[in-house]
Amino acid sequence: MADELWNLRAVVTQPEEDFGKALAHVLSPSRPLQSEEFLRGREEQLDGIRKALYAPGRHVFIHGFRGVGKSSLAQTAAYSLSSASCDPVILGCDNSNSFSSIIKDLFEEVISRSPLIEKTIREGGGGINLGWLTGAAKVSTQEGRAPEPSTINEAVRLVAFLCERYSDKLVVVIDEFDQIKDKVEQEHFANFIKQLSDKRVPARFIFCGIGETVEAIMSAHASADRYFHTVSLERLGWDGRIEIVVAAASSLGIEIDDTTAYRIAKISDGFPHYVHLISEKLFWQVFEAQNGGMVTGELFEAAMAKASDAMEMKLKAPFDLATRKYSNDNQYILYAVADGHELQRRSTDIFASYIRITAALNLEALDRSKFNTRMNSLKKTGAGEILSANRTGWYEFTEKVIRGYVRLRAEQASVQLEVDHPMARRRLGWQGSKG
């Protein structure tokens, strides 16, 4: 579709299909972003990655909680660093992967894009020592199946070959690296990166994983940290959240008030997926209303319901399981855990939030003893282990990204959670006190 379409008042003037395409151009709740134009609130991290990779031999490790946008940052950085003629290679890990299988996947991805590489291998490697790519392996490669390298040296030679014959600006994203649990395999990756750098192979690798994974790969080799630029990605700040909503609305010709934008930002708790998903549902509601592109309170309420229904099961299921028994008690306890901005909260603070929430809704609150019992039950398998307590008296959501879903459910239930941003406090009329 022509770029001019994105600048039209699509809500008012475009058919459904065109509006849907325009909406998908500016919001991406279901897949990582790849364009700097739409990566909001991560400019500093993206700039840091670019500058770090000007240094030959350096690679990147992005780590943080699930759902904070690691994949979007990695892929956007990768596309900005790759040559125009050779897109980056994006690889995902699962618990069946090994170092060798990932390198094999990289090779297969590149030869599927470039028949000339297959031809080079078939004709003997063009003078490059490809080691194990001989005999029967050549036949497999011609059929689109690559053998796994048996040593780190073979893997390094392979990547050097790809840089020479495919792109000297080869960028590879290895996502969900935390799925590789085996310490030996992690050590292979650390040694591989060291050898790539020491042997001046120009490929650049960007890894994504949770915090524990970066510690594992750094400890796998004594000098591994010198080869990595590490990015600790926190939840998205308020300004970035607001920018996503307002910029998308503006490009679609939708008029959105500040209060609604701040409500979306508040619910999301800094997890970009929720900002994109709620905004997407809201803008579809506006389109279907055919009201001239105006966001209204009724449309926002409908959008929250749509977003809640459309949420991934891995986000919904723990909440549903935890509230199946003692539903009223447990849901308000979970709202209290999600109050404020701290990921870990003391039980005394959670109880204060719980008392404030139930009082505002004119509900009878549990006494402290029963409250403590219910809190502890939410750590157990029968409640989906939705909460964890890593130190006495402190609680957090086991999967941090679930906080956003709980905050969405709280908003649907007319529960006002604490606002930690001065402008948002004014816009949303926050009257409560910290719990």
N, C-alpha and C positions, 0 to 999 in steps of 0.2 A: 504494500500500500504506500502511496506517495506520502512523503514526510509532511506535506502541507496539511494532511488530515488531522495531525496531532494538534494543530493550532486552531482548529475550528471549534465552535461551541457544540461539541459532539452530542451532549445530552439533548439539546434542543433540535439539532438539525440532522442527525445521522440515523440511519436504520440500525436495528439491534446488532447485526453482525459487525458493522463498522464501529459502533460504540464499544462492543466487546473487545475488538482488536485494539482500539485506542486505549481502553482501560488496561489491557494486558501489557501495553507498551510502557505504562507508567507505574504499575503495581505488579509485584511478583510474589504472591504468598506461597506458591507451590514449588518454586525452583530458585536457585541462587541467582543473584544479579551478576551481570558481566560488564556493565557499562558505568563509567565514572559519573555519567550524567545523573544516574538514579541512586548512587550510593551516598546516602545522606549521613552526616555526622561521623564519618570515618576518614575525613580528608587527612587528618594528621597521621593516622596509621598508614594510609595508602602512600602518602608522601615519604614517610619513614622507610617503607619497604623499597620504594623506587630508589631512594638515595643509597640505601644499604647495598642494593644489588648492582650499583655502579662499580663496586669493588669486586674484581674477579675472584672466583673461588668461594663466594658467600652464597648461602641459601637461607631460607626463611622457615620458621616454625610459628604458626599462629595457634594459640591455645586459649581456652576459655570454656565457660559453661555451654552445654548444648543449647542451641537456639539464639545465641547472641549475634550470629551473622558471620561466623568464621568462613564458611564456604563462599559467601558473597564477596567478602574482602579478598579471599585468595583468588577467586576466579577473575574478579575485576583487576586485581594487580597483574595476574597472569596475562590477560588480554592486553593490558596497557604495555607490557614488556615484550610481547611476542612480535615477530615481524608480520607485516600485513598479509603476506602470502602463506604463512604457516601458523594456524591457530595453536594455542597451547593444548597439551594433552591432559585431560582430566580423568583421573583414576580414583575409584572408591575402593575402600577395603572392607572385608568382612572377616569373621573369625576363622575362615578356612584359608586365608591368604598367608603366604610366606614372602620373604624377600625375593626369592627366585621367581615366584608366580607373578609378583607385581612387575618385575623387570620384563618378564615374558609378555604380560598384558601391555606394557608400554611399547614393546617391539611390535606386537600384533596391531596395535592402534596405528602406529606410524606406517607400517607396510600396507595397511588397508587404505591409507590416504595416498601413498606414493608407489605406483607400480615400478618406477625406476629403481627403487631400493631392492625390490624382489629381483629385478633383472640383474642388478649388480651382484647380488648373492649367488644367483644362478650361474653367473659367469666367473665366479671365483673370488668375489670380494673386492675387485678393483685394486688389488695390491695391498689391501688392509688385512691384517691378521685378525680374523674373526674367530679363531680358535675352534670352538665346538660347532660352528656353522659349516659343517662339511658333510659329505655323503648323504645319508638318509635325512639329516637335518635340513639339507637344501630342498629336498622333495617336500618335506612338511611345510617349509616356509613358502614354497611356491603355491601350496594349497591353502595358504592363509593361516597356517598353524605354526607357531614358533616353539622351539624347544626352550626349556628353562636353562639359564646359565648355571653351571655347577660350582662356580667360584665367584668371588667378588671381582677378581681381576677380569674374568670373562664379561661380567656385567659392565664394568668400566669401559672395556674395549667396545662393547656394543653401543653404549651411549656416545662414546667418542665417534664411532662410525655414523650414528644418526645425526650428530652435530655436523659432520663433514658432508654427508650426502643428503640430508633432509633440511636442516636449518641450524645455522651457527648461533641462533637465538632461541634454541629449544627451551621451552618452559614447561615444567611438569607439575601439576597439582596432585598431591596424594592426600585424599580426603578420608576422614574417619580413621585416621591412623591409630587411634586408641583401640580399634577392634583387633589389632595385632597384639596379643597378650604375651607371647613367648619372648622371654628375655634374650634368648639367643638370636631370634629373628630381629629384634630391636637393635642388638649389637651389630648385626650384619649391615643394617641401614646406616648406623653411625660410621662404621668402617668404610662403607661405600661412599658416603659423602666426603669423608676425609680424603679418600683416594681420588675422587673426581677433582677436588680442589688441588691436591698436591700434583696431579698430572695435568693440570691446566685444561681440563675438559670444560668448554664454555656453557654447558647445560646448567640451568638453574632449577632447583626443586623447591616447591612450597608445600610444606606439610601442615595439616590441620589435625588437631586433637585436643583432648582435655588436658588439664594441668598436670595430672600424674604422668601422662605420656611424655611430655617434654622433659620432665625430670628423669624419666627412665632412659631416654635416648641420650641425654647429656651425660648421665652417669655410665653409659655403656662404653664410652671411650674417654680417656683422661683429657684429651684436647678437643673434644667434640664442640664445646661451646664457642671456640674461636671461629668455627665455620658457619655459625648460625646467627642470623638476626632474629631474635624472638619478639613476638608481639603478644602481650597479654591483653586479650580483648574483653573489655567489661561490657555491661549492659549499655544500650544506646542512651545517650543523654537526652534531656527534654528538648533541646533545640533541634537535634536530629530527628526526633519523633515528629515534632510539629512540622518540620520541613517536608517530610514524606507526605503528610496529609495535605498540607496547603499547596505544595507544588503539583501534586496529582490532581487536586480539585481544580486548580487554575488551568492546567493543560486541557481539562475536559470541559471547561466552561461552567463549572459548578461553583455556586456561592456557598461557602461554608463559614459559619461564625466561629470566632475564637473559642468560645466555650465548648463547642462540639469537638474541635481539634484538640483541646486540652483534655477532654474526657477520654478520647481515644488514646492519647499519650499516657494518661494516668493508668488506664486499664492495662495497657501493654506491659507496664513494669520494665520497659527498656528492652523487651524482646521484639525485634523488628517484625517477625512473622505475624504477631497480633496486630501491629499497626497496618500492615499490608492487607491482612484478611478482613479486619473490621472495616477499613476504608473501602475495600472492594465491595463488600456487601452493602455498605451505605450508598455508594455511588450507583449500584444497580437499583436500589430502592428509589433513588432520585430519578434515574432514567425512566423507570416504570411508572412513576407518579406523573410524569409529563407536566410538571408544574413550573416550567421555566428554569429549571436547574437550581432549585432552592432546597437546602437541607432544613428539615423540620425535626422537632422533638419526636413526633410519631414515627418518622422514617428512621430515626436513629434507634429507637426502641426495637423496631422491626429488624433492623440490621444486626443488632446485638443477638437477637434470637436466631437469625440465620447463621451468624458466625459461630454461635455456640453449637448449633446442630451440625455445622460443617467441620467442626474441629476434628483433628486426627484422633483416632481411638486411643493412641498411646498417651494422649493428654487428657482425654475425657474419662477413660476407664479407671484410673486411680481415684479420681474424685467420686465417680459413681459407686465404686466399691466401698470407699471410705464412708459414704453417707447412706449406704443401704440400710445399715442398722443405726438406730438413734439418729435418724436423718437430720432432724432439726438441730439437735445439740451439736453434732459433728460438723455440719455445714457452717455454723456460726463460729465454731472453734477454728475451722480452716480459714474463714474470712479474717479472723483475728491474727492468725499466723501470717497472712498475706498483707496485713496492715503495715503502713509505713514503707520504707525503702530498704531496710536492713534484711539481708538474706538469712542471717542467723539472729534469733531473738531470744531473750531470756523469758522463761515461763512467767515470771512476774509481770513483764511488759505485755506478753500475750494475753494474760488474764485481764489486765487493765483495759486492753483493746476490746476484749470480749464483753466486759461489763459495759463499756461505752456503747458498743454496737447493740447489745440487747436492750439497754435502756432507751436508746433512740427509737427502737422499734416496739417499745412497750412489751417486751417479752420477759418472762421469768428466767433469771439466770441460774445456772448450776452453782452450788457452793464450791469453794476452792477444792475441797477433797474430791468431789465427783468430777470436777473439771480436770484435776490432775490425772484421775483414773482414765478419763476419756482421751486425754492427750497421749498417755502412754499406750493406749490401745491402738492409736493411729500409727504407731511404729511397727505394728505386728502384721503378719502375712494376711490375716483375715480382713485387714483394712487396706490391703495393697501396699503396705509399708510406705504410705504416702509421706510420712514424716520420718526424720532421722534425728538422733540426739548424739552428737559426737563428744560432747562434754556435759557434765551434770548441770541440769537446769537450762540448757540452751537447745532450741529446736530449729529445724529448717526443713524445707521441702527436699525430699530425696533427689528428685529431678527439679532443678531450679526453674526450668521453663514452665512447669505446671503452675507456678505462682500467677502467671498471666491469665491462665484459664480460670483459676479460682477468683481472680479479681474481676474477670468478665462475669462470672456467675454472681458475684457480690453486687455488681452494678445492676444486673437484671433483677436482683432481689431488693433493690433500693437501699442497699447498705453503703453508707458513705465511708470509704477508707481514707486514712490520713494522706494528705498531700504534702510532698516534701519540696515543692518548688514555689518560690514567692509569687511569681506571676500566676501560676496555676491556682494557688490558694485564693487569689483575688478573683480570677475568672470563674472558679467553681464554687465560690462562696463558702470555703472551708471554715467551719466554726468550731470543730472539735479540738481537743488537746491531744498531745502525744500520749499514746498508751504505753 
